[in-house]
Amino acid sequence: MKRICVYAGSNVGNSPEYAEKAKQLGEELASRGIELVYGGSKIGLMGILADAVLANGGKAIGIMPKGLFRGEMVHTGLSEFHEVGNMHERKALMAEMSDAFIALPGGIGTFEELFEMLSWSQLGIHQKPVGLLNVNQFYEPFYQMVDHAITAGFARESNKQLFVMDDEPTPLVEAMVGYTRPEMENKWKQLSE
Ligand code: AMP
């Protein structure tokens, strides 16, 4: 696994645990020689993660859309920086460059990126692992929401195998390195009846 794309909050959250685990994830990536692909910001968990990668001799690649975020948010010390035309191009390039995806805790932006990669995996557009770093049980409601969709008949039980989840960076990255996406059953129940 050469590169992992990490989606992360552009805020740090209310508990020091979030920053601590973002830092540990950065150290973990650097120690394994796995390059970081991320949104290129220096603020929030995004910045903490990139700084931890760089401080430990790793490579951090930032991908930013032109003119959308204020200049002072841009991390100017990255190993590589790509400027793209818009959010769609940004997410496409992040996905293309990466062998796997991790979501740290975050807000709407993080959710959007996470759900896009899960949705693409479900459709077979990619077979790459998706991991959730469940710091402080942050992703528990997400898990319940997937369960809820399954109970209500909108998703398959197998959808839970599209991602791995752990509250610690080291076992999470290990699970992702060892992940093989299972063959998915037909998504559309009406077509298999
Ligand atoms: P959020 O979880 O709402 O804080 O948004 C975080 C995600 O949205 C990141 O993974 C980025 O891709 C994008 N994003 C939000 N704010 C910024 C920012 N200040 N700089 C760069 N990307 C950002």
Boltz pocket constraint, residues with backbone or C-beta under 6 A from the ligand:
constraints:
  - pocket:
      binder: B
      contacts: [[A, 6], [A, 7], [A, 8], [A, 9], [A, 10], [A, 11], [A, 39], [A, 40], [A, 41], [A, 43], [A, 46], [A, 69], [A, 73], [A, 105], [A, 106], [A, 107], [A, 108], [A, 109], [A, 110], [A, 111], [A, 113]]
      max_distance: 6.0
